[in-house]
Amino acid sequence: MAIASVGKERNWVAVLRRVMDSAWWGRTVTHVDTPPIALNDEWLTVVNAAGTGAVNVLRVNTSNEIDIGISGQTVNVGGDLSVPFYKTVTFRSGQGSVGTAGPRSFWIADSTYTVVGITESHAVAETTATTDTGTIRKRTATATLTDLMTNSFNLKGTADTVQSATLSAVSGATTIAAGDRLEWVNSTTSTQLAGVTVVVTLAPGNRNNQATFYGTGVALADSVFFIANRPVVITRVDYVHTVAASAASNVQLVIDTGTDAPGAGTDVLTNNSSAGFDCNATANTVQNGTFTAGTRLAAGNRLSVDFSGTITGLAGMVLTVTFAPAEDLKDVTISQQANGTHIDANFFIADRPYYVYAASAV
């Protein structure tokens, strides 16, 4: 296919013919020192399926960044196609209040990872407290606590400004094992602070996607926390709490369809005679879900938590669902509890360039 003529003859067929003449037949030709290339800001194109036109595939733009043609749109992926695809997990103050000091667990690891970055942003800065800082740490299966950062996020700093962590250089500090939890720690009781978003970036990526529900005390209620934008298969479910409910209670993972209210659909877990995870079990002990292998969600299905019994004493609960791998796809979820923190706020901080292709709400 011909592309724009600039300088030397740059018809692809002619260039390839000259290369073959030299490499195959040993003929003396000109302009073989440079392989077929497109000039800056020119697209590499292919013929469409109907054979009626060309489709843009790839180019280097005038800023020396790489653009990819996807579904008729131009998607910029930055300066290097080799940027790693990492896994990200998110803590948000709208799903587990940050108002009081102390830890808030927000994710349970399904396998071994390495923390490669942590970023934070808040919509409303703290003004009352003299100092107010936040950090991320890991809690192991034996409850050992390790700081992942050597600095801390200034929660009195300018709103909607991304802050980056300096990761600990202590050997093994940033290694996450299966069953470890990530925790948000606020240094003091906050009054105005709201809309906190923290994204922890992990390697390797492409292993799986996950959805997590977390919360504390009276704010806990039957809630949707994930909507499938494409078919997904559940491969693992983990649960933990930092304070037991002090009364008989359970939480069930449910697949809701159609107009199901949260928790009205099909139960997933068979733990405890199909009641789900035990909310009154020993604190800081990770429970693994038992369920029918290959539980599948169709596009538009939701995951919700369904509580039973008395849960008012339950604190620091985390339920993480792991899905089968999806190549180069990331699910990002915003889930709000009825806890008065519904404000305009961030819910994801990008660790690399992405293309948004689907969004759902309920």
Order of alpha helices (4+ residues) and beta strands (2+ residues): alpha-beta-beta-beta-beta-beta-beta-beta-beta-beta-beta-beta-beta-beta-beta-beta-beta-beta-beta-beta-alpha-beta-beta-beta-beta-beta
